[in-house]
Amino acid sequence: MPRKKTTAPAPPSCPVCQGSGEVSRTVHVGRKRRAVGEQTGLCLNCLGSGEAPTA
């Protein structure tokens, strides 16, 4: 009888960055704070790993 292959469940993804490890922030310039684009950075919730923190 062949054995069933089982894999470990994937760790839950980070709710802030949805598992990508990066988050985007809108960049504002000028006196009227006009939005000109987005800048990506490291997710501070999971520190770029993309997995949900366990603490």
N, C-alpha and C positions, 0 to 999 in steps of 0.2 A: 504494500500500500504506500503510495507516494506521500511525502510530507507536504503540508501547506507552507508556502513561504509567507512569513509575516514580516512586516517592516515596522519599525518604531514609529509612533505617531509624530508628526511634525510639530515642532514647538510653536506655540501660538505667536502670531505676528503682533508687533507693536501697534497699539491703537492710534498713536499719534502719526506715525509715518507709514502705516500700512505695510510694514516689512521692507521698505526700500532703504531705510537708514538715513535718508535725507529729508529735510523739510524746506519749503520755500517761504520766503518773506517778501512782501511787496516793498520796493524801493521808492521813496518819496524824495523829490528835490524841489528847491525853490521856496520862496516865501509863502506861496499858497499851498505847499505840500502836494504837488502834482505827482501822481503815480506814473513812473516811467518804465517799470519792468519788475522782474523778480530775481532774487538772489537765493541760491540754494546753500544749505549748510548742514552740518552734522546734527542729527536728532539727539537732543539732550536727554530724552526719556530713556532710550535704549543705548545711547552712546554709539550709534552707527551699526549695531549688530543686526537690527531688524527683528529681534526677538523680544517678546514681552518681558519686562523686568519681573523678577521673582521676589523682590524685597518689599 
